[in-house]
């Protein structure tokens, strides 16, 4: 799918994982695209894949944990480098132990929703950050 304003649109999913009133934020490793920026963990949706299945797969690969998707938080298109990134943020719960490491991130941090804006976020995550911080 494309949009004349943003160019090709890439569908990406992200997990908004909450635990004890805190939200999991992940900082991209510096050797990755958007390195050093914070994001909600997730990744690209493969052709024919449902958003929740893509998110479960991506979180298993990145964080080595199983999640249960419990609902949608936001779905916004953000222009990034000449294309649109449609970020679908899904609320999720970890089944079992919380993640302690990531293949794509150099830091995992549990943050109070009101404190999320203090981190330097990747642009596609900003609408979800604003929504969570306003609650």
TIRO-815341 format. One record per residue (C-alpha): x, y, z; residue number from 1; residue in three letters. Coordinates in steps of 0.5 Angstrom, whole numbers, plus 2048, in hexadecimal, padded with zeros to 3 digits. Layout:
# TIRO-815341
node east = X north = Y up = Z doza = NUM zagu = ala .
...
END
This chain:
# TIRO-815341
node east = 800 north = 800 up = 800 doza = 1 zagu = unk .
node east = 803 north = 807 up = 7FF doza = 2 zagu = unk .
node east = 801 north = 80E up = 800 doza = 3 zagu = unk .
node east = 803 north = 814 up = 7FC doza = 4 zagu = unk .
node east = 805 north = 818 up = 802 doza = 5 zagu = unk .
node east = 809 north = 813 up = 805 doza = 6 zagu = unk .
node east = 80B north = 80E up = 7FF doza = 7 zagu = unk .
node east = 80B north = 807 up = 801 doza = 8 zagu = unk .
node east = 808 north = 805 up = 807 doza = 9 zagu = unk .
node east = 80B north = 7FF up = 80C doza = 10 zagu = unk .
node east = 807 north = 7FC up = 811 doza = 11 zagu = unk .
node east = 80A north = 7FB up = 818 doza = 12 zagu = unk .
node east = 808 north = 7F9 up = 81E doza = 13 zagu = unk .
node east = 80A north = 7FA up = 825 doza = 14 zagu = unk .
node east = 808 north = 7F8 up = 82C doza = 15 zagu = unk .
node east = 806 north = 7FC up = 832 doza = 16 zagu = unk .
node east = 808 north = 7F8 up = 837 doza = 17 zagu = unk .
node east = 805 north = 7FA up = 83E doza = 18 zagu = unk .
node east = 807 north = 7F7 up = 845 doza = 19 zagu = unk .
node east = 806 north = 7FA up = 84C doza = 20 zagu = unk .
node east = 804 north = 800 up = 849 doza = 21 zagu = unk .
node east = 80A north = 801 up = 845 doza = 22 zagu = unk .
node east = 80B north = 801 up = 83D doza = 23 zagu = unk .
node east = 811 north = 7FD up = 83A doza = 24 zagu = unk .
node east = 816 north = 802 up = 836 doza = 25 zagu = unk .
node east = 81B north = 7FF up = 832 doza = 26 zagu = unk .
node east = 821 north = 803 up = 82F doza = 27 zagu = unk .
node east = 824 north = 801 up = 828 doza = 28 zagu = unk .
node east = 82B north = 7FF up = 828 doza = 29 zagu = unk .
node east = 82F north = 804 up = 824 doza = 30 zagu = unk .
node east = 831 north = 7FF up = 81F doza = 31 zagu = unk .
node east = 82A north = 7FF up = 81D doza = 32 zagu = unk .
node east = 825 north = 804 up = 819 doza = 33 zagu = unk .
node east = 823 north = 809 up = 81E doza = 34 zagu = unk .
node east = 828 north = 807 up = 822 doza = 35 zagu = unk .
node east = 828 north = 80A up = 829 doza = 36 zagu = unk .
node east = 821 north = 80C up = 829 doza = 37 zagu = unk .
node east = 81C north = 809 up = 82D doza = 38 zagu = unk .
node east = 816 north = 805 up = 82A doza = 39 zagu = unk .
node east = 811 north = 800 up = 82C doza = 40 zagu = unk .
node east = 813 north = 7F9 up = 82A doza = 41 zagu = unk .
node east = 811 north = 7F6 up = 824 doza = 42 zagu = unk .
node east = 812 north = 7F5 up = 81C doza = 43 zagu = unk .
node east = 810 north = 7F5 up = 815 doza = 44 zagu = unk .
node east = 809 north = 7F1 up = 813 doza = 45 zagu = unk .
node east = 80A north = 7EC up = 80E doza = 46 zagu = unk .
node east = 806 north = 7EB up = 808 doza = 47 zagu = unk .
node east = 7FF north = 7E8 up = 80A doza = 48 zagu = unk .
node east = 801 north = 7E8 up = 811 doza = 49 zagu = unk .
node east = 7FC north = 7EA up = 816 doza = 50 zagu = unk .
node east = 7FF north = 7F0 up = 81B doza = 51 zagu = unk .
node east = 7FE north = 7EC up = 821 doza = 52 zagu = unk .
node east = 802 north = 7E6 up = 81E doza = 53 zagu = unk .
node east = 807 north = 7EA up = 81C doza = 54 zagu = unk .
node east = 808 north = 7EE up = 823 doza = 55 zagu = unk .
node east = 808 north = 7E7 up = 826 doza = 56 zagu = unk .
node east = 80E north = 7E5 up = 821 doza = 57 zagu = unk .
node east = 812 north = 7EB up = 822 doza = 58 zagu = unk .
node east = 812 north = 7EB up = 829 doza = 59 zagu = unk .
node east = 814 north = 7E4 up = 82A doza = 60 zagu = unk .
node east = 819 north = 7E5 up = 825 doza = 61 zagu = unk .
node east = 81C north = 7EC up = 828 doza = 62 zagu = unk .
node east = 81A north = 7EB up = 830 doza = 63 zagu = unk .
node east = 81A north = 7E3 up = 830 doza = 64 zagu = unk .
node east = 813 north = 7E4 up = 834 doza = 65 zagu = unk .
node east = 80C north = 7E2 up = 832 doza = 66 zagu = unk .
node east = 807 north = 7E7 up = 832 doza = 67 zagu = unk .
node east = 7FF north = 7E7 up = 832 doza = 68 zagu = unk .
node east = 7FC north = 7ED up = 82E doza = 69 zagu = unk .
node east = 7F6 north = 7F0 up = 832 doza = 70 zagu = unk .
node east = 7F4 north = 7F6 up = 82D doza = 71 zagu = unk .
node east = 7F6 north = 7FC up = 829 doza = 72 zagu = unk .
node east = 7F9 north = 802 up = 82B doza = 73 zagu = unk .
node east = 7FA north = 806 up = 825 doza = 74 zagu = unk .
node east = 7FC north = 806 up = 81E doza = 75 zagu = unk .
node east = 7FF north = 80C up = 81A doza = 76 zagu = unk .
node east = 803 north = 80D up = 814 doza = 77 zagu = unk .
node east = 809 north = 811 up = 815 doza = 78 zagu = unk .
node east = 80E north = 813 up = 80F doza = 79 zagu = unk .
node east = 815 north = 811 up = 810 doza = 80 zagu = unk .
node east = 81A north = 811 up = 80B doza = 81 zagu = unk .
node east = 816 north = 812 up = 805 doza = 82 zagu = unk .
node east = 811 north = 80D up = 807 doza = 83 zagu = unk .
node east = 80B north = 80C up = 80C doza = 84 zagu = unk .
node east = 80C north = 807 up = 812 doza = 85 zagu = unk .
node east = 805 north = 805 up = 814 doza = 86 zagu = unk .
node east = 806 north = 803 up = 81B doza = 87 zagu = unk .
node east = 801 north = 7FF up = 81E doza = 88 zagu = unk .
node east = 802 north = 7FF up = 826 doza = 89 zagu = unk .
node east = 7FE north = 7F9 up = 829 doza = 90 zagu = unk .
node east = 7FE north = 7F8 up = 831 doza = 91 zagu = unk .
node east = 801 north = 7F2 up = 833 doza = 92 zagu = unk .
node east = 802 north = 7EE up = 839 doza = 93 zagu = unk .
node east = 808 north = 7EA up = 83A doza = 94 zagu = unk .
node east = 807 north = 7E2 up = 83C doza = 95 zagu = unk .
node east = 80C north = 7E0 up = 841 doza = 96 zagu = unk .
node east = 812 north = 7E4 up = 843 doza = 97 zagu = unk .
node east = 814 north = 7EB up = 840 doza = 98 zagu = unk .
node east = 819 north = 7EC up = 83B doza = 99 zagu = unk .
node east = 820 north = 7EE up = 83D doza = 100 zagu = unk .
node east = 824 north = 7EE up = 837 doza = 101 zagu = unk .
node east = 822 north = 7F0 up = 82F doza = 102 zagu = unk .
node east = 826 north = 7EE up = 829 doza = 103 zagu = unk .
node east = 824 north = 7F5 up = 826 doza = 104 zagu = unk .
node east = 825 north = 7FA up = 82C doza = 105 zagu = unk .
node east = 82A north = 7FB up = 831 doza = 106 zagu = unk .
node east = 826 north = 7FD up = 837 doza = 107 zagu = unk .
node east = 81F north = 7FB up = 839 doza = 108 zagu = unk .
node east = 81B north = 800 up = 83E doza = 109 zagu = unk .
node east = 815 north = 800 up = 842 doza = 110 zagu = unk .
node east = 812 north = 807 up = 842 doza = 111 zagu = unk .
node east = 80C north = 80A up = 845 doza = 112 zagu = unk .
node east = 807 north = 80D up = 840 doza = 113 zagu = unk .
node east = 808 north = 814 up = 842 doza = 114 zagu = unk .
node east = 810 north = 813 up = 841 doza = 115 zagu = unk .
node east = 810 north = 810 up = 83A doza = 116 zagu = unk .
node east = 811 north = 817 up = 837 doza = 117 zagu = unk .
node east = 817 north = 818 up = 83A doza = 118 zagu = unk .
node east = 81A north = 813 up = 836 doza = 119 zagu = unk .
node east = 81D north = 815 up = 82F doza = 120 zagu = unk .
node east = 818 north = 810 up = 82A doza = 121 zagu = unk .
node east = 818 north = 80E up = 823 doza = 122 zagu = unk .
node east = 813 north = 812 up = 81F doza = 123 zagu = unk .
node east = 80D north = 80D up = 81E doza = 124 zagu = unk .
node east = 80D north = 80B up = 825 doza = 125 zagu = unk .
node east = 80B north = 813 up = 827 doza = 126 zagu = unk .
node east = 804 north = 812 up = 827 doza = 127 zagu = unk .
node east = 803 north = 80C up = 82B doza = 128 zagu = unk .
node east = 808 north = 80F up = 830 doza = 129 zagu = unk .
node east = 804 north = 816 up = 830 doza = 130 zagu = unk .
node east = 7FD north = 812 up = 831 doza = 131 zagu = unk .
node east = 800 north = 80D up = 837 doza = 132 zagu = unk .
node east = 803 north = 814 up = 83B doza = 133 zagu = unk .
node east = 7FD north = 817 up = 83A doza = 134 zagu = unk .
node east = 7F9 north = 812 up = 83E doza = 135 zagu = unk .
END
